[in-house]
Amino acid sequence: MTAARSIGGTILEVDAVSLAFGGVKALTEVSFDVREHEIRAIIGPNGAGKSSMLNVINGVYRPQRGTITFRGVPRHGMNPYDAASSGIARTFQNIALFKGMSVLDNIMTGRNLRMKASFLEQAIWIGRARREELDNRARVEAIIDFLEIQHIRRTPVGRLAYGLQKRVELARALAAEPALLLLDEPMAGMNVEEKQDMCRFILDVNAEFGTTIVLIEHDMGVVMDICDRIVVLDYGRKIGDGAADEIRGNQAVIDAYLGVAH
Amino acid sequence: MQFFFEVLIGGLLSGVMYSLVALGFVLIYKASGVFNFAQGTMVFFAALTFVGLTEHGLSFWMALPATLVVMVLLGLAIERAVLRPLVNQPQISLFMATIGLSFLLEGLAQIVWGTSVRGLDIGVADEPIGWIADRFGLNISKFDLVAALIAAVLVAALAFFFSRTRIGRALRAVADDHQAALAVGIPLQQIWGIVWAVAGAVALVAGLLWGARNGVQFALTFVALKALPVLMLGGLESVPGAIVGGLIIGASEKLAEVYLGPMVGGGIEGWFPYVLALVVLLFRPEGLFGEKIIRRV
């Protein structure tokens, strides 16, 4: 992989996390770690608990048992707002953009936590509010260039094709300059070209900004190509963890995907 | 022709007053998806509080900030006590809650300040402006013109605030998708608090202008009914829509009254705006400036 980045220490530690909705066990005793600057994949058949795992990391769900430690701080009772302010950004499986707003405004909302001017300063548009707006606009323009979406800057997001919407959502997440970026099926529903573009962007983001990325993906080819290490879930349990080659040879993983004779 | 322009301009200026009331609805609808039935009552509440304070000896410039503080606190209290407990409930529950709220506020205002009709003087006379009458031969009310200017400044400021600042963007983001807004780190409750406070302040401006024109009395709550066709016409979530909608309604109802009224025996000013709004709805269900409903199949 790229020589520029070097994988650092553990940034996120998931320890024995269990999550149940009533009687349905979504996750059972799942543990894994994510190291700084790496691209980590979570894979598994449908209903394996991948999205639940992401939602736990991001604070949408609170696990009944287990701990999550992010940048050395154990988290308890975290909500998505806390997650965002501690440096975790994400995209959603079903795209959660602000459909009526332009691409530019959508991405600017990603910088919300970076802007500090008070309500009154903004109401009368003085000093800090004005400067801040311009500074942040410049940052956002850089991201727009980076993801090659200059031409749709002013278009309301709801009018864009699916693949482009996914790219805008990535841009909004990047705008927050996150320490950890969670991507929930970034390539779902895309055609081959769009997938290739998205792969390139994910690798570029990782290489250029050193952003740690955790992604969920169904396309095995993609996962094996771009990820450093892979966690495999099945029925809410971890059944494999390691580099692509190890996962390929893991019998439990092969069984989970291909089925096994009983 | 001169008469036509007089009617037109008079209509446009009173239309701005409708916009002002409609704006209060738009603000809250835009940020929280709640159609605030109590907006008309808030206008009444603001006017009555202002008049009540001046009757207790406060000067205009003392009563104004005092009432502003009351309205902002009222807005924050409504968000905190009525809407926050209802988060994630169906729209209709929130709407019903605001209906209840409007009765509560009506009663409360009249318990505190009494039910008698009062006059409200903001120091601008409702008389023709001399030099316009001399030069163009048009009778334009000074009061209408000042009221329209105040409303225009307020609308411009709010439109700018919505499109060019972090909080404005956050407001729109929250209105669009709560889950996504939380994930990018927008504090929902703070944003809602701000919206209600701003809506309270807008109600104050509308209350002063309408109170000065019609007198401060219970019927002031009905100005909200005038805002409904404006909202239908302009679109519920558009600040520019509220202003253009107000202008169209104001001008067309006055022109209709003067030119069509005699044919049907007069009195069409009251219902003409609704018919106009319904016709627009036939062609553009989201209103002239509402956010386009985009559906992907």
Boltz contact constraints between the chains, C-beta under 6 A:
constraints:
  - contact:
      token1: [A, 80]
      token2: [B, 182]
      max_distance: 6.0
  - contact:
      token1: [A, 80]
      token2: [B, 183]
      max_distance: 6.0
  - contact:
      token1: [A, 81]
      token2: [B, 182]
      max_distance: 6.0
  - contact:
      token1: [A, 81]
      token2: [B, 185]
      max_distance: 6.0
  - contact:
      token1: [A, 81]
      token2: [B, 187]
      max_distance: 6.0
  - contact:
      token1: [A, 84]
      token2: [B, 185]
      max_distance: 6.0
  - contact:
      token1: [A, 85]
      token2: [B, 185]
      max_distance: 6.0
  - contact:
      token1: [A, 90]
      token2: [B, 183]
      max_distance: 6.0
  - contact:
      token1: [A, 96]
      token2: [B, 177]
      max_distance: 6.0
  - contact:
      token1: [A, 96]
      token2: [B, 179]
      max_distance: 6.0
  - contact:
      token1: [A, 96]
      token2: [B, 180]
      max_distance: 6.0
  - contact:
      token1: [A, 98]
      token2: [B, 173]
      max_distance: 6.0
  - contact:
      token1: [A, 98]
      token2: [B, 176]
      max_distance: 6.0
  - contact:
      token1: [A, 98]
      token2: [B, 177]
      max_distance: 6.0
  - contact:
      token1: [A, 100]
      token2: [B, 176]
      max_distance: 6.0
  - contact:
      token1: [A, 100]
      token2: [B, 291]
      max_distance: 6.0
  - contact:
      token1: [A, 101]
      token2: [B, 172]
      max_distance: 6.0
  - contact:
      token1: [A, 105]
      token2: [B, 169]
      max_distance: 6.0
  - contact:
      token1: [A, 108]
      token2: [B, 169]
      max_distance: 6.0
  - contact:
      token1: [A, 109]
      token2: [B, 169]
      max_distance: 6.0
  - contact:
      token1: [A, 109]
      token2: [B, 173]
      max_distance: 6.0
  - contact:
      token1: [A, 109]
      token2: [B, 184]
      max_distance: 6.0
  - contact:
      token1: [A, 110]
      token2: [B, 184]
      max_distance: 6.0
  - contact:
      token1: [A, 112]
      token2: [B, 170]
      max_distance: 6.0
  - contact:
      token1: [A, 112]
      token2: [B, 184]
      max_distance: 6.0
  - contact:
      token1: [A, 112]
      token2: [B, 185]
      max_distance: 6.0
  - contact:
      token1: [A, 112]
      token2: [B, 186]
      max_distance: 6.0
  - contact:
      token1: [A, 113]
      token2: [B, 185]
      max_distance: 6.0
  - contact:
      token1: [A, 115]
      token2: [B, 166]
      max_distance: 6.0
  - contact:
      token1: [A, 122]
      token2: [B, 165]
      max_distance: 6.0
  - contact:
      token1: [A, 122]
      token2: [B, 167]
      max_distance: 6.0
  - contact:
      token1: [A, 158]
      token2: [B, 294]
      max_distance: 6.0
